[in-house]
Amino acid sequence: LASAWMKLSVPAPMLESFIFMDPNQQNYLTIPTSNVPSDLFRGECPSLRSLELHQCIWSWQSTLFCSSITNLVLDARRVRMRSSLTDILEALGRMPLLQYADLDQVAPDVPWSFPPLPLMGRTIHLSHLRTLRIDALALNVALILNHLAFPTNTALVLCCQPFRRFDEFASVGHALCSKFATSTAVSARPTIRSFSFFSH
């Protein structure tokens, strides 16, 4: 892939969509996972709207995570990628126009507090978000939800797995309650419009 990456090292002012899928991971080959360069297109892709990275390794400081992105798919299945919560949040914070976000096995280390406690002052506001899908351990789903603010009409699709015990699913409920039960008056509470929950 080295030669291909070289060809993508020039500015792409008209590029609107970028999708990368590691073919080695698709074929279950025991070959090192591809690393997506952090400075593709020299950081000059102002028209980029849709970004999909599948089963590869990327840098959270990548210039691909830019302010023009509205559609984001990050798929870390079968990839041993360690991410810090701070890195994930900072990357999402650089994409304020996001309308669709799919985070598949994109998660920090498993939190040991129960329910997971949010970091003070680390809320990322995604006011344009229409759909949010997260597939991860229940504790990590809760942790990420704790740090995101989005409209009440955002469709939520949460796919959760337990780490050690099934009552970890309750942590997701705690995270949702913190967003949709902010008022004591029932009539004044924000109402979740679309919610899908899968345990596996």
Secondary structure, 3 states (H helix, E strand, C coil): CHHHHHHCCCCCCCCCEEEEECHHHHCCCCCCCCECCCCHHHHCCCCCCEEEEECCECCCCCCCCCCCCCEEEEECCCCCCCECHHHHHHHHHCCCCCCEEEEECCCECCCCCCCCCCCCCCCEECCCCCEEEEEEEHHHHHHHHHCEECCCCCEEEEEEECCCCHHHHHHHHHHHHHHHCCCCCHHHCCCCCEEEEEEC
